[in-house]
């Protein structure tokens, strides 16, 4: 019976992941500057993240959206370059991780200090370049 429930719940996750778009491109206003971001919502897209991808251009990022606020754990597994990570709750910056090094520098796990409903990954140095600080507003712009 336990195996049946495990298989059934796994199948449900896969089906839901197929229904919900893996990602969508959006425009994001961050500290008054516009960034092109890929918004990821599915379990698979979140797990993959930027692992194995080419370095992000300075005007691009990846936004992870969570339906329920949580303290997600991220890691640098498979990363080929350093990134900045911005923790967001209700469209407000709650904290940041700067210059998270690639996996060659050693595996690292990191989480926000409080529950968040979005996480923005940017190329290393972007937090400083864009002037992002706690309590900044981050907004999705309609295209």
C-alpha positions as CSV (number, residue, x, y, z in Angstrom):
1,X,0.0,0.0,0.0
2,X,2.8,2.4,0.8
3,X,4.5,1.8,-2.5
4,X,1.2,2.4,-4.3
5,X,0.8,5.8,-2.6
6,X,4.4,6.7,-3.4
7,X,4.0,5.8,-7.1
8,X,0.6,7.6,-7.2
9,X,2.0,10.8,-5.6
10,X,5.1,10.7,-7.9
11,X,2.8,10.4,-10.9
12,X,0.7,13.3,-9.7
13,X,3.8,15.5,-9.3
14,X,4.9,14.7,-12.8
15,X,1.5,15.4,-14.2
16,X,1.2,18.7,-12.4
17,X,4.7,19.7,-13.5
18,X,3.6,19.0,-17.1
19,X,0.5,21.2,-16.7
20,X,2.2,24.1,-15.1
21,X,4.6,25.8,-17.5
22,X,8.2,24.9,-16.7
23,X,9.2,28.5,-17.2
24,X,8.1,31.8,-18.7
25,X,10.0,34.9,-19.6
26,X,9.0,38.1,-17.8
27,X,10.3,41.6,-17.2
28,X,11.2,42.4,-13.6
29,X,11.7,45.9,-12.1
30,X,14.5,45.7,-9.5
31,X,15.6,48.9,-7.8
32,X,14.1,50.8,-10.7
33,X,16.1,48.9,-13.3
34,X,14.5,46.4,-15.7
35,X,15.7,42.8,-16.0
36,X,14.7,39.9,-18.3
37,X,14.0,36.9,-16.1
38,X,13.0,33.3,-16.6
39,X,10.3,32.5,-14.0
40,X,10.4,28.9,-12.9
41,X,7.6,27.2,-11.0
42,X,7.8,23.5,-11.6
43,X,9.6,21.1,-9.3
44,X,11.9,20.0,-12.1
45,X,12.8,23.5,-13.2
46,X,13.5,24.6,-9.7
47,X,15.7,21.5,-9.0
48,X,17.7,22.2,-12.2
49,X,17.9,26.0,-11.7
50,X,21.0,27.4,-13.4
51,X,23.0,24.2,-13.0
52,X,25.1,23.5,-16.2
53,X,23.9,26.8,-17.9
54,X,26.1,29.4,-19.5
55,X,26.9,32.5,-17.4
56,X,24.0,35.0,-17.1
57,X,24.3,38.3,-19.0
58,X,24.2,41.3,-16.7
59,X,20.6,42.1,-17.6
60,X,19.1,38.6,-17.1
61,X,18.2,36.4,-14.1
62,X,16.2,33.4,-12.9
63,X,13.2,33.9,-10.6
64,X,12.0,31.0,-8.5
65,X,8.3,31.3,-7.4
66,X,6.9,29.4,-4.5
67,X,3.1,29.1,-3.9
68,X,3.6,28.8,-0.1
69,X,6.2,30.9,1.6
70,X,9.1,28.7,2.8
71,X,12.8,28.6,3.6
72,X,14.0,26.8,0.5
73,X,17.5,25.4,0.5
74,X,19.6,26.1,-2.6
75,X,23.0,24.7,-3.5
76,X,25.7,25.4,-6.1
77,X,25.8,21.9,-7.5
78,X,26.6,21.9,-11.2
79,X,27.1,25.7,-11.2
80,X,29.9,26.9,-13.6
81,X,30.0,30.5,-12.4
82,X,29.3,32.6,-9.3
83,X,25.9,34.2,-8.7
84,X,24.1,36.6,-6.4
85,X,20.9,35.4,-4.8
86,X,18.1,37.7,-3.6
87,X,15.5,36.5,-1.1
88,X,12.0,38.0,-1.7
89,X,8.7,38.0,0.3
90,X,5.6,39.8,-1.0
91,X,7.6,41.7,-3.6
92,X,10.1,43.0,-1.0
93,X,13.8,42.1,-0.7
94,X,14.4,40.4,2.7
95,X,18.0,39.4,2.2
96,X,20.8,38.4,-0.2
97,X,23.7,36.0,-0.7
98,X,26.5,37.7,-2.6
99,X,29.0,36.0,-4.9
100,X,28.0,32.4,-4.3
101,X,30.9,30.5,-5.9
102,X,30.6,27.8,-8.5
103,X,30.8,24.1,-7.6
104,X,34.5,23.9,-8.3
105,X,35.0,25.9,-5.1
106,X,33.2,23.3,-3.0
107,X,29.6,22.3,-2.5
108,X,27.6,24.9,-0.6
109,X,24.1,25.0,0.7
110,X,22.3,28.2,1.6
111,X,18.8,29.3,2.7
112,X,17.1,32.6,3.6
113,X,16.9,33.8,7.2
114,X,13.1,33.9,7.0
115,X,10.3,32.5,4.8
116,X,10.2,33.8,1.2
117,X,7.9,33.4,-1.8
118,X,10.5,34.1,-4.5
119,X,14.2,33.8,-5.0
120,X,16.1,35.8,-7.7
121,X,19.4,34.5,-9.1
122,X,21.6,37.0,-10.9
123,X,25.2,37.1,-12.1
124,X,27.7,37.7,-9.4
125,X,28.1,41.4,-8.7
126,X,24.6,42.3,-9.8
127,X,23.4,43.1,-6.3
128,X,26.0,45.8,-5.9
129,X,25.8,47.0,-9.5
130,X,22.0,47.3,-9.3
131,X,22.1,48.8,-5.8
132,X,19.8,46.1,-4.3
133,X,19.3,46.5,-0.6
134,X,16.8,45.0,1.9
135,X,13.3,46.4,1.7
136,X,13.7,47.3,-2.0
137,X,10.5,46.6,-4.1
138,X,10.7,44.0,-6.9
139,X,7.8,44.0,-9.3
140,X,6.8,41.9,-12.4
141,X,6.1,44.1,-15.4
142,X,3.4,43.0,-17.9
143,X,4.6,42.6,-21.4
